[in-house]
Amino acid sequence: MDHQKEIIQHVFQFIQTDASKATEFNELALRLYAYQYQYNLPYRTFCMQKGKTPRMVRTWKDIPPVPINAFKDVTLSCTDPEKAEAIFMTSGTTKGVKGKHYHPTLHIYDQSMKLNFKKRFMKDMEHIRMGILFPTKKEMPNSSLAHYLALAVKEFGTKESHYFVNEHGIDMTRLLGELNHAEETGEPYALLGASYSFVHMLESLERMGKTFSLPKGSRILDTGGFKNQSKELELNEFYHLLSTTLGVDRADCINMYGVTELSTQFYDKGNESVPSIKSGPHWIRTRVINPLTGEEVPKGERGVLVHCDLGNFNSVTTILTEDVGVELENGILLLGRVQGTEAKGCSIAVEEFLKAASKGVSE
């Protein structure tokens, strides 16, 4: 589809520009909205029911957000899902249904990841020896995190970079070898992976009575939190243990916030104090809303996060998450998952979306 090629080109160019004006973000967001309204049928029906045709929508803040759970029940794609280059799936839920995010090409996703990762994690370094506490892309072809980490290794890791997770858990022998090597040579080292894998690693190192003092320039990236996966640690304790066990400053312990249904990630500037402030690049913007009314809450007040991600050219740019947060001057503060009335607001939004979408498909 030529139209799609043109859309991809525009998004790619926008991502490449160093910084963008609000007007340019708005212009592209509205262009993507018109495209998704035309080619994404369940989404169009939902927007029509809300009276939000492209003519009525003047700013990115008016684009109707899709509740994140809708990805589990509805195919949200402007192109034939059968022809997708990648399908990233959520890790499943109590219902066991996985959300699916279709990518006709990974051109935009990869570019978004590389530019953002270089600026926020690599900073002044071109390459660093990496250890990955997560399965490989081959083992988890539908995991956006497996793809993200594979890209990190390919673009920014040295050829000695290693994966440490296998079917038996973490290969501690190999990991200890790498940590010892870094200490002995003074070569900076990076450990990246799922937060819960770091918890398992910390438990193993504690049992062995091992601590390290990794060289200056070493850094850590964790993502995903550790709910239901391992013993829960309080955030402050988690980063304190990471820092004291590995000898890496808490300022160099970076947390990445990303969800399968987005194409762009948020980072903090380290975790000297928690919770840390997260921010994204110029091609993603966030609003904080009251999910019962859909209205934006004043800056500094808690609400549910809505992200508008221009990297999501094929599905929907605008997503109502189930994450609670506060908007501050320089980013967002994540406060956990929705509960109580906020959760009720989110489930009403899901019901409303599914009702409208199924009506459109059956007509």
N, C-alpha and C positions, 0 to 999 in steps of 0.2 A: 504494500500500500504506500503510494508516493506521499500521501498526506502524513503518514506515520514517519517516514524518513525525514520529512521537513520538520516535524515536531521534535524528533530526536536531535536533529542538527541545532535547532534553536536552544533546546535545553543544554546540550553539550557546550555551546558557545557561552551561555549564561553562567554555567558552572565554572568555566575557564576564566571568566573575568574576575579580577582581583576582589573588587567589592562592588556591590550593586546598590543602586538607589531604590528607595521604596517604590517609586513609580514603575521602575523596570520589573521588579519582582511582581508587582500587581498586574502589569500588562501580560506577563508570561503566565501567571496563575490563571487569569481570565481566558487566555487563549487555550490553555490545557483544559479548562473547565468546559469550554465550548466543544472541544474535541471529545472529551469523555462523555459529555451529555449526548453527543451524536452517536458514538459507537459502543457505549457501554449500556446496554438496554436496561438491566435491573436498576442501575444508578439513575438513568434518565426518568424512569417511572417514579422513583422516589422523589427526585427533584421536582417533577411536574406536580406531584401531590402537594408539595410544599410551596408551589407557585414560584419556584426559583428557576425560571428559564434563563439562558445566558443573557438575554436582554435585561432581565430584572436584577442581575447580579453585577454590582458596580465595583466591588473590591474583594480581595481574597478572603476577607473576614466574613463575607456573605455566602461563601461557597458551602453548601450543606455538607456537614461532616458525616462520614459513614462510621457507625460503631464498629470497633475492631473485631467484635465477635461475628459480624456479618460475613467475614471472610471464610467462616467455617461452613456456612449454609448456602452461600451464593457464589457463582463464578463471576468475579469482577475483573473483566479484561476487555480491552478495546479490540483485541485481535483474537484469532482462533486459538483457544488454550492448548489445543492438541499440538500446535506448532511452536510452543514456547521453548526457548533455549534452556530455561531453568524454571523449576517450580519449587519455591521455597515453602516449607511447611512449618507450622508452629509445632511446639513439642507435645501437643495433645493436652487434653483437659480431663476433668472428672468424667465427662461424657465420652471421652476417648475420640472425639471428632477433632481433626486437625484443620486449622485454617490454611488456605493455599494462596500464595501470591505468585502470579504468573509474570514471567519476564520474557518477552519475545526476543530480546537481546540483552546481554549483560553490559553492553557498552557504557550506558549511563551509570548503572550501579557501580561498576568497577572504577570508573573515573571519579565518582562521588567519594568512594571509599579511599582511593589513593591520595587525592588532594587533601582530604580532611585528615587522614591518618598521618601524612607527612608533616603537616603543620602542627597537629595537636599531640602526636606521640613521638615522632622521630625528632622534631624540632631541628636542631643544628646538625644532626647526623644523617649521613647518606644511607649507611648500612650498619646492621648490628647482628651479632650472633644471637639466634633466638631459640628458645625452648617453648614448645606448645603443649599446654595441658588441656588437650581436647582431641577427639578422634579426627582422622584425616577426611578430606573431601570425598575420597573414594569410599570410605566407610559410611559416611553420612551425606549422600549426594543431594538430599533435600533440605539440608541445614544451611541457613544463611550465615550462621556463625562459622561453620566449617569452611564455607567459601571465603568469607571475610579473612579468616586466619591464614588460609592457603595463599590468598592474595598478598597478605602482609609478609609472609615468608618469601614468596616469589619476587616481590618488588623491593623489599627492604631488608630481608634476612641475608646473612652470608651463606655460602654453600655448606657450612658445617652445622647449620640450624637443624634441630631435631624435634620430632613428636615424641611425647612420653606416655600417651595413653593407649593401652591395648585392651584386649578382651578381659585381661585379668586386673585391670585398674591401672594405676600409675607405675611405670617402670622406674622404681626408686634407685636401682643400681646405676642405671644410665643417667638419671637426674643428678645423683650425687657426683658422678664423674664429671658432668658438665659444670656443676657449681664449684667443685674443686679446681677444675681447669681454669675457670674465670678468676678465682682467687690467686692461683699460682702465676698466671700470665699477666694479670692486670688488665685483661681485655674486657671492656664493658659487655654486659650480658643482659638480655631481655627475656623475661618470662611472661607469656601471654596465655590466657585461657578463661574458662568458666570459673566464676567465683567459688562455686562448690568444690571444684577440683583443687583450688588453692587450700580450702579447708582440709580436705583429705591429705594433701601434701604436708600441711602444717602439723596435722595429727601424727603422721608418720615420722617427721623430723623430730617432733617432741619425744616420741617413743624411743627414738635412737639417740636422743640427747645431742642432736647436731644443730649447730648454728653456723652461719657464714657471714663473711664481710665482703660483699660483692664490690668490685671496683667502681670508682667514680664514673658516672655516665651510665651506670646500669639502671634499668627501669622495669616496672611491672605494669601490666594491663590486665584488669579483671573485668568481667561483665556478667550480667544476668542475675546477680543475687544468689542466695543459697537456700531458698525456701524449699521444703520437702525433699531436698537432695542429700542433706547431711546435717549434722547438728547445727542449729542456728547460732551464729555468733553475733553479738552486738557489733554494729559497724565500727565503733571506735576500737573495740578489742581486736577486731579482724585486722585493721590497718596497723595497729600497734604490734600485733604478732608478726605480720608480714615484714614490717620494718625491722624489728629486733631479731627475727630469725634469719633474715637474708642480708641485713645490713644495708638496706636501701632506704633513703630518706622517704618519709611519707609524702613529701612534695613530688616524688618521682613514682608514687603508686597511683596510677591513673585509672579511673573507672570509666568505662564506656557504656552508654545507655543506648540500646538499639532495640527495635522490634522487627519481627519478620515482615510485618505489613508495611514497613517503610523502606526506603532505599538509601537513607542517610542516617548517620549516627551522631550522637551528642557526646561530648567529653567534658571532664572537669580539668582543673589545673592542679591535680594532686589532692591528697586527702589529709593534709595537716589538721584540718578541722572538718568534722562531719555533722550533718550531711553537707556535701560539697555542692557548689553551684555548677550546673551543666549548661553548656551552650553549643549551638550548632553553627554550621557555616551559613553563608549568605543565601543559600538556596532552600533553606527550611525556616519556617516561622511558626511560633507557638502562641496560642491563646489559652487562657484559663477560664473555664465556664462553670456555671451552675447547671448540672445535667438535667435538672427538673424543668428549668425555664429556657435553657439554651443561651441565656444571656451571659455576656462576659462579666467576670467579677472584677472589682477594682484591683489595681496592682498591689501586691503585698497581701492579698487575701487568698485563702486556699480554695481550690476548685479542681475540676477534672481537666486534664490537658488535651487540647486539640492541636494536632500538628498539620501544617500545610507544607508538604514536601514536593518540590518541583521535580525531584528525581523519580517520583511515581508517575511517570508519563502514561503508563498503560493501564493502571488499575484505577485508583482515585487519588487525587492529590491530598485530600483532606480527611483526616481520621480522628474520630473521638476515641481516645484510649480509655483504659481503666486504671490510669495512674493519677494519683492526686499530687498536686504541686502548687507552688506559689511563684508568680512572676516577679523577678527583681530587676534592677537596672541592667545587670550584666549577664542575665541568664535565668534559668529556672532551678528551683529547689524541689527535688523529688521527695515526696513524703510517704510513699508507699502505695498500696493498692486501694481501690475504692471499697468502702464499707458503709453500712447503714443507708441513709437517704441518698448518698452519692451513688451507691451500688444500685439502688432502686431506680434512680434516674437513668443510669446506663442500661439497665435491662428494659426499661420502657422504650428507650431509643432503639434497642435491638429489635424488639417486637414491632415497633412502628416501621422500621426499615424492611424487615422480612415480609410484613404484610403488604407493603407497597410493592416491593420487588416481585413477590410471587404473583401478585395481581397482574403486573406488567407482563410477566413471562407467560401466564396462562391465557392472556387475551389474544 
